[in-house]
Amino acid sequence: MKILLTGPTGQVGAALLETLPGLGEIVAASHARLDLANPDSIRRVVGAARPEVIVNAAAYTAVDKAESEHDAAFAVNATAPGVLGEEAERAGALLVHYSTDYVFDGAKPAPYIEEDEPNPLNAYGASKLAGERAIVGSGCRHLILRTSWVYGPRGSNFYLTMLRLARERAELRVVDDQIGAPTSSLGIARATALLIGKGAEGLYHMTAAGETTWCGFARAILARAGFATPVVAIRTGDYPTPARRPRNSRLDCSRLRADFGLSLAPWEKQLAEVTLAAS
C-alpha cells in the first residue's frame, strides 16, 4: 500500500510517521513540497505519488487568528480537502481527513453523535465543516475522523503551553466551564493506522475516553509533570478570545466502537503517555 501523508511535521503528522509504515510505503509531503493553499500543487503531488491512501494531517489550526484570516483558513481547511477529494476520486484512493468538535455549537447537553446538525461558532469550525462537505461532495472514498482538544509532545498545543506558562508565572488562570476530551496525537495516529488496516470509511467521532474541563486538564498536566503552580478556575467570560468556543465539546464515539471494536484510551492515560514521550 502506498500512502501519501500531508503535514508530516505537525503534531498528528509526526505521530503518523511512526504508525503508518506498518501498512506500506509512506510518501511524506511537507509544506515545502505540497502547498495546500495551491490547488495546482495538490494535483501535481497526488498525480506524481499515485497513492492508494491519502492521509491529510495538515490543517490551519490557529483558531483565534482564523477570525481575521478567514481566506487563509478556508483555503487550507475547506478548498484543499475538496481538491484532495477530487484527486483521490480520480486515483481511486481513500482519503483520510481529520475534523473537529468545533463544527458544533456546544449547546447540546449530551455528547454529540455523528448525525447531529453542525452549527460552528467560529471561522475555524466553519472552515473545517466546509472541508468535510467538500470531501463528501467530491464523491471519493473517505474516512473523516472528528476529534477534539488535540495535543502531543511536540508542536503548538495546550499541553506544551501550560508547561511553559507554569515555568513563567506564579499562577495560571484557566477556563473551567468548557468540557471535552483531550485527545493525544499519539492515540490518534495509532487508531488511524488500525482503521486504515480495517478498511474503514465514512464519518466517525474519535476522541479519548472520559471528559474534563480545560482547567481540569491543566491541573492534570502540571501534576503529572511535577509542577506545584496553582491553577485558578475561571469562566469563559473572564477570558475573552476573538473566536467563540463551544461549552460542550464532548463527542459520542460509540459508532467507532460498534463498527470496529475501537475505543481510545482514557484522557488521563493518554496524558501519562505524552508526558513520558515529552520527557
Contacts in CASP RR format, 6 or more apart in sequence:
PFRMAT RR
TARGET T0000
AUTHOR 0000-0000-0000
METHOD contacts of the structure
MODEL  1
MKILLTGPTGQVGAALLETLPGLGEIVAASHARLDLANPDSIRRVVGAAR
PEVIVNAAAYTAVDKAESEHDAAFAVNATAPGVLGEEAERAGALLVHYST
DYVFDGAKPAPYIEEDEPNPLNAYGASKLAGERAIVGSGCRHLILRTSWV
YGPRGSNFYLTMLRLARERAELRVVDDQIGAPTSSLGIARATALLIGKGA
EGLYHMTAAGETTWCGFARAILARAGFATPVVAIRTGDYPTPARRPRNSR
LDCSRLRADFGLSLAPWEKQLAEVTLAAS
1 23 0 8 1.000
1 24 0 8 1.000
1 25 0 8 1.000
1 52 0 8 1.000
1 53 0 8 1.000
2 24 0 8 1.000
2 25 0 8 1.000
2 27 0 8 1.000
2 49 0 8 1.000
2 50 0 8 1.000
2 51 0 8 1.000
2 52 0 8 1.000
2 53 0 8 1.000
3 20 0 8 1.000
3 23 0 8 1.000
3 24 0 8 1.000
3 25 0 8 1.000
3 26 0 8 1.000
3 27 0 8 1.000
3 51 0 8 1.000
3 52 0 8 1.000
3 53 0 8 1.000
3 54 0 8 1.000
3 55 0 8 1.000
3 196 0 8 1.000
4 27 0 8 1.000
4 29 0 8 1.000
4 45 0 8 1.000
4 46 0 8 1.000
4 49 0 8 1.000
4 51 0 8 1.000
4 53 0 8 1.000
4 54 0 8 1.000
4 55 0 8 1.000
4 93 0 8 1.000
5 13 0 8 1.000
5 16 0 8 1.000
5 17 0 8 1.000
5 20 0 8 1.000
5 26 0 8 1.000
5 27 0 8 1.000
5 28 0 8 1.000
5 29 0 8 1.000
5 55 0 8 1.000
5 57 0 8 1.000
6 29 0 8 1.000
6 34 0 8 1.000
6 36 0 8 1.000
6 54 0 8 1.000
6 55 0 8 1.000
6 56 0 8 1.000
6 57 0 8 1.000
6 58 0 8 1.000
6 84 0 8 1.000
7 13 0 8 1.000
7 28 0 8 1.000
7 29 0 8 1.000
7 30 0 8 1.000
7 31 0 8 1.000
7 56 0 8 1.000
7 57 0 8 1.000
7 58 0 8 1.000
8 14 0 8 1.000
8 16 0 8 1.000
8 17 0 8 1.000
8 28 0 8 1.000
8 29 0 8 1.000
8 30 0 8 1.000
8 57 0 8 1.000
9 30 0 8 1.000
9 31 0 8 1.000
10 57 0 8 1.000
10 58 0 8 1.000
10 154 0 8 1.000
10 155 0 8 1.000
11 150 0 8 1.000
11 151 0 8 1.000
11 152 0 8 1.000
11 154 0 8 1.000
11 155 0 8 1.000
11 156 0 8 1.000
11 157 0 8 1.000
11 185 0 8 1.000
12 57 0 8 1.000
12 98 0 8 1.000
12 150 0 8 1.000
12 185 0 8 1.000
12 188 0 8 1.000
12 189 0 8 1.000
13 57 0 8 1.000
13 185 0 8 1.000
13 189 0 8 1.000
14 154 0 8 1.000
14 185 0 8 1.000
15 152 0 8 1.000
15 185 0 8 1.000
15 186 0 8 1.000
15 187 0 8 1.000
15 188 0 8 1.000
15 189 0 8 1.000
16 55 0 8 1.000
16 57 0 8 1.000
16 189 0 8 1.000
16 192 0 8 1.000
16 193 0 8 1.000
17 26 0 8 1.000
17 28 0 8 1.000
18 189 0 8 1.000
19 189 0 8 1.000
19 190 0 8 1.000
19 192 0 8 1.000
19 193 0 8 1.000
20 26 0 8 1.000
20 55 0 8 1.000
20 189 0 8 1.000
20 192 0 8 1.000
20 193 0 8 1.000
20 196 0 8 1.000
22 193 0 8 1.000
23 53 0 8 1.000
23 193 0 8 1.000
23 196 0 8 1.000
23 197 0 8 1.000
27 49 0 8 1.000
27 51 0 8 1.000
29 45 0 8 1.000
29 49 0 8 1.000
31 58 0 8 1.000
33 45 0 8 1.000
34 41 0 8 1.000
34 42 0 8 1.000
34 45 0 8 1.000
34 58 0 8 1.000
35 41 0 8 1.000
35 42 0 8 1.000
36 42 0 8 1.000
36 58 0 8 1.000
36 75 0 8 1.000
36 76 0 8 1.000
36 80 0 8 1.000
37 72 0 8 1.000
37 75 0 8 1.000
37 76 0 8 1.000
37 79 0 8 1.000
37 80 0 8 1.000
39 79 0 8 1.000
39 80 0 8 1.000
39 83 0 8 1.000
42 80 0 8 1.000
42 83 0 8 1.000
42 84 0 8 1.000
42 87 0 8 1.000
43 83 0 8 1.000
43 87 0 8 1.000
46 54 0 8 1.000
46 84 0 8 1.000
46 87 0 8 1.000
46 88 0 8 1.000
46 91 0 8 1.000
47 87 0 8 1.000
47 91 0 8 1.000
50 91 0 8 1.000
51 91 0 8 1.000
51 93 0 8 1.000
52 91 0 8 1.000
52 92 0 8 1.000
52 93 0 8 1.000
52 94 0 8 1.000
53 93 0 8 1.000
53 94 0 8 1.000
53 95 0 8 1.000
53 96 0 8 1.000
53 196 0 8 1.000
54 84 0 8 1.000
54 85 0 8 1.000
54 87 0 8 1.000
54 88 0 8 1.000
54 93 0 8 1.000
54 94 0 8 1.000
54 95 0 8 1.000
54 96 0 8 1.000
55 96 0 8 1.000
55 192 0 8 1.000
55 196 0 8 1.000
56 80 0 8 1.000
56 81 0 8 1.000
56 84 0 8 1.000
56 95 0 8 1.000
56 96 0 8 1.000
56 97 0 8 1.000
56 98 0 8 1.000
57 98 0 8 1.000
58 76 0 8 1.000
58 80 0 8 1.000
59 76 0 8 1.000
59 77 0 8 1.000
59 98 0 8 1.000
59 128 0 8 1.000
60 66 0 8 1.000
60 69 0 8 1.000
60 72 0 8 1.000
60 73 0 8 1.000
60 75 0 8 1.000
60 76 0 8 1.000
60 77 0 8 1.000
60 124 0 8 1.000
60 127 0 8 1.000
61 124 0 8 1.000
61 156 0 8 1.000
62 69 0 8 1.000
62 73 0 8 1.000
62 124 0 8 1.000
63 102 0 8 1.000
63 122 0 8 1.000
63 124 0 8 1.000
63 243 0 8 1.000
63 245 0 8 1.000
64 241 0 8 1.000
64 242 0 8 1.000
64 243 0 8 1.000
65 73 0 8 1.000
65 242 0 8 1.000
66 72 0 8 1.000
66 73 0 8 1.000
66 122 0 8 1.000
66 123 0 8 1.000
66 124 0 8 1.000
66 125 0 8 1.000
66 127 0 8 1.000
66 243 0 8 1.000
67 122 0 8 1.000
67 123 0 8 1.000
67 242 0 8 1.000
67 243 0 8 1.000
68 242 0 8 1.000
70 123 0 8 1.000
70 127 0 8 1.000
73 123 0 8 1.000
73 124 0 8 1.000
73 127 0 8 1.000
74 123 0 8 1.000
74 126 0 8 1.000
74 127 0 8 1.000
74 130 0 8 1.000
76 127 0 8 1.000
77 124 0 8 1.000
77 127 0 8 1.000
77 128 0 8 1.000
77 130 0 8 1.000
77 131 0 8 1.000
78 127 0 8 1.000
78 128 0 8 1.000
78 130 0 8 1.000
78 131 0 8 1.000
78 134 0 8 1.000
79 134 0 8 1.000
81 95 0 8 1.000
81 97 0 8 1.000
81 131 0 8 1.000
81 132 0 8 1.000
81 134 0 8 1.000
81 135 0 8 1.000
82 131 0 8 1.000
82 134 0 8 1.000
82 135 0 8 1.000
82 137 0 8 1.000
82 138 0 8 1.000
84 95 0 8 1.000
84 97 0 8 1.000
84 135 0 8 1.000
85 95 0 8 1.000
85 134 0 8 1.000
85 135 0 8 1.000
85 138 0 8 1.000
85 139 0 8 1.000
85 140 0 8 1.000
85 142 0 8 1.000
86 138 0 8 1.000
86 140 0 8 1.000
87 93 0 8 1.000
88 94 0 8 1.000
88 95 0 8 1.000
88 138 0 8 1.000
88 140 0 8 1.000
88 141 0 8 1.000
88 142 0 8 1.000
89 138 0 8 1.000
89 139 0 8 1.000
89 140 0 8 1.000
89 141 0 8 1.000
92 140 0 8 1.000
92 141 0 8 1.000
93 140 0 8 1.000
93 141 0 8 1.000
94 140 0 8 1.000
94 141 0 8 1.000
94 142 0 8 1.000
94 143 0 8 1.000
94 196 0 8 1.000
94 199 0 8 1.000
94 201 0 8 1.000
95 135 0 8 1.000
95 140 0 8 1.000
95 141 0 8 1.000
95 142 0 8 1.000
95 143 0 8 1.000
96 142 0 8 1.000
96 143 0 8 1.000
96 145 0 8 1.000
96 192 0 8 1.000
96 195 0 8 1.000
96 196 0 8 1.000
97 131 0 8 1.000
97 132 0 8 1.000
97 135 0 8 1.000
97 142 0 8 1.000
97 143 0 8 1.000
97 144 0 8 1.000
97 145 0 8 1.000
98 144 0 8 1.000
98 145 0 8 1.000
98 146 0 8 1.000
98 147 0 8 1.000
98 188 0 8 1.000
99 128 0 8 1.000
99 129 0 8 1.000
99 131 0 8 1.000
99 132 0 8 1.000
99 144 0 8 1.000
99 145 0 8 1.000
99 146 0 8 1.000
99 147 0 8 1.000
100 124 0 8 1.000
100 125 0 8 1.000
100 128 0 8 1.000
100 146 0 8 1.000
100 147 0 8 1.000
100 148 0 8 1.000
101 112 0 8 1.000
101 146 0 8 1.000
101 147 0 8 1.000
101 148 0 8 1.000
101 149 0 8 1.000
101 180 0 8 1.000
101 207 0 8 1.000
101 246 0 8 1.000
101 249 0 8 1.000
101 250 0 8 1.000
101 251 0 8 1.000
102 120 0 8 1.000
102 121 0 8 1.000
102 122 0 8 1.000
102 124 0 8 1.000
102 125 0 8 1.000
102 128 0 8 1.000
102 245 0 8 1.000
102 246 0 8 1.000
102 249 0 8 1.000
103 118 0 8 1.000
103 119 0 8 1.000
103 120 0 8 1.000
103 125 0 8 1.000
103 128 0 8 1.000
103 129 0 8 1.000
103 132 0 8 1.000
103 146 0 8 1.000
104 112 0 8 1.000
104 116 0 8 1.000
104 118 0 8 1.000
104 119 0 8 1.000
104 120 0 8 1.000
104 246 0 8 1.000
104 248 0 8 1.000
104 249 0 8 1.000
105 119 0 8 1.000
105 120 0 8 1.000
105 121 0 8 1.000
105 246 0 8 1.000
106 112 0 8 1.000
106 121 0 8 1.000
106 246 0 8 1.000
106 247 0 8 1.000
106 248 0 8 1.000
106 249 0 8 1.000
107 119 0 8 1.000
107 246 0 8 1.000
107 247 0 8 1.000
107 248 0 8 1.000
108 116 0 8 1.000
108 248 0 8 1.000
109 248 0 8 1.000
110 250 0 8 1.000
110 252 0 8 1.000
111 248 0 8 1.000
111 250 0 8 1.000
111 251 0 8 1.000
111 252 0 8 1.000
112 205 0 8 1.000
112 248 0 8 1.000
112 250 0 8 1.000
112 251 0 8 1.000
112 252 0 8 1.000
113 205 0 8 1.000
113 252 0 8 1.000
113 254 0 8 1.000
113 255 0 8 1.000
114 146 0 8 1.000
114 203 0 8 1.000
114 204 0 8 1.000
114 205 0 8 1.000
114 255 0 8 1.000
118 129 0 8 1.000
120 126 0 8 1.000
120 128 0 8 1.000
120 129 0 8 1.000
121 243 0 8 1.000
121 244 0 8 1.000
121 245 0 8 1.000
121 246 0 8 1.000
122 243 0 8 1.000
122 244 0 8 1.000
122 245 0 8 1.000
123 243 0 8 1.000
124 243 0 8 1.000
132 144 0 8 1.000
132 203 0 8 1.000
135 142 0 8 1.000
135 144 0 8 1.000
136 142 0 8 1.000
136 144 0 8 1.000
141 201 0 8 1.000
142 201 0 8 1.000
142 202 0 8 1.000
143 195 0 8 1.000
143 196 0 8 1.000
143 200 0 8 1.000
143 201 0 8 1.000
143 202 0 8 1.000
143 204 0 8 1.000
144 202 0 8 1.000
144 203 0 8 1.000
144 204 0 8 1.000
145 188 0 8 1.000
145 191 0 8 1.000
145 192 0 8 1.000
145 195 0 8 1.000
145 204 0 8 1.000
145 205 0 8 1.000
145 206 0 8 1.000
146 203 0 8 1.000
146 204 0 8 1.000
146 205 0 8 1.000
146 206 0 8 1.000
146 251 0 8 1.000
147 183 0 8 1.000
147 188 0 8 1.000
147 205 0 8 1.000
147 206 0 8 1.000
147 207 0 8 1.000
147 251 0 8 1.000
148 180 0 8 1.000
148 181 0 8 1.000
148 182 0 8 1.000
148 183 0 8 1.000
148 207 0 8 1.000
148 249 0 8 1.000
148 250 0 8 1.000
148 251 0 8 1.000
149 158 0 8 1.000
149 180 0 8 1.000
149 181 0 8 1.000
149 182 0 8 1.000
149 183 0 8 1.000
149 207 0 8 1.000
149 217 0 8 1.000
149 249 0 8 1.000
150 157 0 8 1.000
150 183 0 8 1.000
150 184 0 8 1.000
150 185 0 8 1.000
150 188 0 8 1.000
151 157 0 8 1.000
151 158 0 8 1.000
151 159 0 8 1.000
151 160 0 8 1.000
151 182 0 8 1.000
151 183 0 8 1.000
151 184 0 8 1.000
151 185 0 8 1.000
151 274 0 8 1.000
152 159 0 8 1.000
152 160 0 8 1.000
152 184 0 8 1.000
152 185 0 8 1.000
152 186 0 8 1.000
152 274 0 8 1.000
152 277 0 8 1.000
152 278 0 8 1.000
153 159 0 8 1.000
153 160 0 8 1.000
153 185 0 8 1.000
153 186 0 8 1.000
153 274 0 8 1.000
153 277 0 8 1.000
153 278 0 8 1.000
154 160 0 8 1.000
154 278 0 8 1.000
158 182 0 8 1.000
158 214 0 8 1.000
158 217 0 8 1.000
158 218 0 8 1.000
159 182 0 8 1.000
159 221 0 8 1.000
159 271 0 8 1.000
159 274 0 8 1.000
159 278 0 8 1.000
160 278 0 8 1.000
162 172 0 8 1.000
162 174 0 8 1.000
162 218 0 8 1.000
162 221 0 8 1.000
162 222 0 8 1.000
163 221 0 8 1.000
163 222 0 8 1.000
163 225 0 8 1.000
163 227 0 8 1.000
163 278 0 8 1.000
165 172 0 8 1.000
166 172 0 8 1.000
166 222 0 8 1.000
166 225 0 8 1.000
166 227 0 8 1.000
166 229 0 8 1.000
169 229 0 8 1.000
170 229 0 8 1.000
170 230 0 8 1.000
171 229 0 8 1.000
171 230 0 8 1.000
171 231 0 8 1.000
171 232 0 8 1.000
172 218 0 8 1.000
172 222 0 8 1.000
172 229 0 8 1.000
172 230 0 8 1.000
172 231 0 8 1.000
172 232 0 8 1.000
173 231 0 8 1.000
173 232 0 8 1.000
173 234 0 8 1.000
173 238 0 8 1.000
173 239 0 8 1.000
174 214 0 8 1.000
174 215 0 8 1.000
174 216 0 8 1.000
174 218 0 8 1.000
174 231 0 8 1.000
174 232 0 8 1.000
174 233 0 8 1.000
174 234 0 8 1.000
175 213 0 8 1.000
175 214 0 8 1.000
175 215 0 8 1.000
175 233 0 8 1.000
175 234 0 8 1.000
175 235 0 8 1.000
175 236 0 8 1.000
175 238 0 8 1.000
175 239 0 8 1.000
176 213 0 8 1.000
176 214 0 8 1.000
176 215 0 8 1.000
176 216 0 8 1.000
176 233 0 8 1.000
176 234 0 8 1.000
176 235 0 8 1.000
177 213 0 8 1.000
177 235 0 8 1.000
177 236 0 8 1.000
177 247 0 8 1.000
178 213 0 8 1.000
178 214 0 8 1.000
178 236 0 8 1.000
178 245 0 8 1.000
178 246 0 8 1.000
178 247 0 8 1.000
178 248 0 8 1.000
178 249 0 8 1.000
179 211 0 8 1.000
179 212 0 8 1.000
179 213 0 8 1.000
179 247 0 8 1.000
179 248 0 8 1.000
179 249 0 8 1.000
179 250 0 8 1.000
180 207 0 8 1.000
180 211 0 8 1.000
180 212 0 8 1.000
180 213 0 8 1.000
180 248 0 8 1.000
180 249 0 8 1.000
180 250 0 8 1.000
181 207 0 8 1.000
181 208 0 8 1.000
181 209 0 8 1.000
181 210 0 8 1.000
181 211 0 8 1.000
181 212 0 8 1.000
181 249 0 8 1.000
181 250 0 8 1.000
181 251 0 8 1.000
181 267 0 8 1.000
182 208 0 8 1.000
182 212 0 8 1.000
182 217 0 8 1.000
182 267 0 8 1.000
182 270 0 8 1.000
182 271 0 8 1.000
183 206 0 8 1.000
183 207 0 8 1.000
183 208 0 8 1.000
183 264 0 8 1.000
183 267 0 8 1.000
183 270 0 8 1.000
184 208 0 8 1.000
184 270 0 8 1.000
184 271 0 8 1.000
184 273 0 8 1.000
184 274 0 8 1.000
186 270 0 8 1.000
186 273 0 8 1.000
186 274 0 8 1.000
186 277 0 8 1.000
187 208 0 8 1.000
187 264 0 8 1.000
187 265 0 8 1.000
187 270 0 8 1.000
187 273 0 8 1.000
188 206 0 8 1.000
188 264 0 8 1.000
191 206 0 8 1.000
191 262 0 8 1.000
191 264 0 8 1.000
194 260 0 8 1.000
194 262 0 8 1.000
195 204 0 8 1.000
195 260 0 8 1.000
195 262 0 8 1.000
198 260 0 8 1.000
200 259 0 8 1.000
200 260 0 8 1.000
204 253 0 8 1.000
204 255 0 8 1.000
204 256 0 8 1.000
204 259 0 8 1.000
205 251 0 8 1.000
205 252 0 8 1.000
205 253 0 8 1.000
205 255 0 8 1.000
205 256 0 8 1.000
206 251 0 8 1.000
206 253 0 8 1.000
206 256 0 8 1.000
206 264 0 8 1.000
207 250 0 8 1.000
207 251 0 8 1.000
207 253 0 8 1.000
207 264 0 8 1.000
208 264 0 8 1.000
208 265 0 8 1.000
208 266 0 8 1.000
208 267 0 8 1.000
208 270 0 8 1.000
209 253 0 8 1.000
209 263 0 8 1.000
209 264 0 8 1.000
209 265 0 8 1.000
209 266 0 8 1.000
209 267 0 8 1.000
210 266 0 8 1.000
210 267 0 8 1.000
211 250 0 8 1.000
211 267 0 8 1.000
212 220 0 8 1.000
212 267 0 8 1.000
213 233 0 8 1.000
215 231 0 8 1.000
215 233 0 8 1.000
215 234 0 8 1.000
216 231 0 8 1.000
217 267 0 8 1.000
217 271 0 8 1.000
218 231 0 8 1.000
219 231 0 8 1.000
220 268 0 8 1.000
220 271 0 8 1.000
221 271 0 8 1.000
221 275 0 8 1.000
222 228 0 8 1.000
222 229 0 8 1.000
222 231 0 8 1.000
224 271 0 8 1.000
224 272 0 8 1.000
224 275 0 8 1.000
225 275 0 8 1.000
236 245 0 8 1.000
236 247 0 8 1.000
253 263 0 8 1.000
253 264 0 8 1.000
256 262 0 8 1.000
256 263 0 8 1.000
257 263 0 8 1.000
264 270 0 8 1.000
265 273 0 8 1.000
END
